[in-house]
Amino acid sequence: MDDVLAVTKSQLVNEIKNLGLSEGQTVMLHASVKNIGHIAGGPQTILDALFEILTSRGTLMMLVGWEDNPYNILGASFQDSIDNWPEKKRLTFYDKCPTFDPEHSRSDIRKMGILTEYLRTYPGSIRSRHPLGYAAVGKLAQYVLKDQQLQYREGSGSPLEKLCDVGGKVLLLGAPTGTVTLIHSAENHANIPNKKTVRYKMPIFQDGDRVWKDFEEYDFISGIVPWPEDYFKSIVDEYIEKGNGVQGTVGKAECHLFDAKDLNNFGINWMEHNFH
């Protein structure tokens, strides 16, 4: 009988509070709606429950990406592929590819989950200007997302760095440990020789005009170093094994709440120890 009962907003509020989330916090969310179970009111109920806990003093952010970004169209090697196309085909693609518009471009729900689009369109939501950036709602949303750099987007002054600076949290609601975006911050700040980089183009609006902008950052697809396993998962799993963070159940999902700065520092130390 329990299997057919929907997870309610009040249940979500109580179980998320038991993880340690509280009023006024700034939190980076990763969520699997499917893993939580059937939710009364759908995905919107998750956000409503979180904002009831955080109140107007808190802030909720997610990596939302962009549904039409060329990575989704052509794959991780798309830039090399385009460069080798016949000129007419290349110019046609550049002309027809949708342009990123922070106000209207949809979230990348295929890779980031459906809840990202719910947050992007939530009342009061703002979005960073990078095509592969974030959306946030709450007191510190503007501060956390403003001025995200187009180059090395997870480096100095990034939303992830600011999340750590304000004492923020990372909340996993049924999401795998290998999906913790914060580890990209550790990749940027770790003192590692010969980090792999990627360069790519994406169409954006700049000063009112549509331009294909050149981007460069550490390799967020295959990793900053050759490594035989998913080191995002390895870092977060080891962090948990050492007794860090809080673990619990929300709906039917295994969930975690981490201190962002502490996890980021752990990730930096892990990389500097293992990747040397």
HURAUR-V880535 format. One record per run of one state. SS is the DSSP state (@ for helix, = for strand, . for the rest). FROM is the first residue (numbers start at 1). TO is the last residue. Records with the same first field share a line. If there is no record, write none. Layout:
BEGIN
SS: FROM-TO, FROM-TO
END
This chain:
BEGIN
.: 1-1, 5-6, 8-8, 20-25, 32-32, 37-38, 40-43, 55-58, 64-69, 75-77, 84-86, 97-99, 101-108, 113-114, 121-125, 128-133, 139-140, 146-158, 166-168, 175-176, 180-182, 190-196, 207-208, 219-230, 242-245, 251-252, 275-276
@: 2-4, 9-19, 33-36, 44-54, 70-74, 78-83, 87-96, 109-112, 115-120, 141-145, 159-165, 177-179, 183-189, 231-241, 260-274
=: 7-7, 26-31, 39-39, 59-63, 100-100, 126-127, 134-138, 169-174, 197-206, 209-218, 246-250, 253-259
END
